[in-house]
Amino acid sequence: NAGVTQTPKFRVLKTGQSMTLLCAQDMNHEYMYWYRQDPGMGLRLIHYSVGEGTTAKGEVPDGYNVSRLKKQNFLLGLESAAPSQTSVYFCASSYSRDTGELFFGEGSRLTVL
Amino acid sequence: GQQVMQIPQYQHVQEGEDFTTYCNSSTTLSNIQWYKQRPGGHPVFLIQLVKSGEVKKQKRLTFQFGEAKKNSSLHITATQTTDVGTYFCAGRLDTGRRALTFGSGTRLQVQP
């Protein structure tokens, strides 16, 4: 039982390049989330999904796209990376919308040069 | 902007001293959760508070949820070096939004 797995764990991009972060969970959770963490800013929600085939915008969605084609996977895409997107990205999942605790992946550190 | 504020941002204590972090929301929360993130790690769930005025304890940790459900606190008694990390509160705003809003976190450093 791996929980929440993120790939890749580290990536360096040049400005304008694209990439996709993959999040996979094996807990059969309905809800999945992408957060970014920057020093002094805590965790800010980028996008989230309340079930397979659904996505919604969070606090800081600009410059990112997401897809939830399968219940266990939640992909975060950067179409044209910018230095402001240098951050640590965390994926999380939960079994309940209103009361569920979040289970986090180990994080993906992205640097955009 | 961020609607869940957390103070202090950083605290350095001697081992054995107490520590408290406070979380305040501009709007009523349906519930609040607390997470701990060790240096270089990922956030790990500690506890959830749901009821107005609720108090929960986990060994040396005491969690409180305010009567108005707009604030919360985490108190650690007699800190240990294993308590080092960043503590985040996360509130579910009572506005129908389906995701948690995290505070900016309090980084705790414990000197042996």
Contacts between the chains, C-beta under 8 A, distances in Angstrom:
chain1	res1	chain2	res2	distance
A	31	B	98	7.5
A	33	B	99	6.1
A	35	B	102	7.5
A	40	B	9	6.8
A	40	B	104	6.2
A	41	B	104	6.1
A	42	B	2	7.4
A	42	B	6	7.4
A	42	B	88	6.2
A	42	B	102	4.6
A	42	B	103	5.7
A	42	B	104	4.0
A	42	B	105	5.0
A	43	B	43	7.0
A	43	B	88	6.8
A	43	B	90	7.8
A	43	B	102	4.1
A	44	B	2	7.7
A	44	B	102	7.3
A	45	B	99	5.3
A	45	B	100	7.7
A	45	B	101	7.3
A	45	B	102	8.0
A	48	B	98	7.1
A	48	B	99	5.0
A	50	B	98	5.9
A	56	B	98	7.5
A	58	B	99	6.3
A	59	B	2	7.8
A	59	B	101	7.6
A	90	B	42	6.1
A	90	B	43	7.2
A	97	B	98	5.0
A	98	B	30	6.8
A	98	B	31	7.4
A	98	B	92	6.9
A	99	B	31	6.3
A	99	B	48	6.6
A	99	B	50	7.1
A	101	B	33	6.4
A	101	B	45	4.0
A	101	B	48	6.5
A	102	B	33	7.6
A	102	B	35	7.6
A	102	B	43	7.3
A	102	B	45	6.5
A	102	B	90	7.7
A	102	B	100	6.8
A	103	B	45	7.5
A	104	B	42	4.2
A	104	B	43	5.1
A	104	B	44	7.3
A	105	B	42	6.5
A	106	B	41	7.6
A	106	B	42	5.3
A	107	B	42	5.4
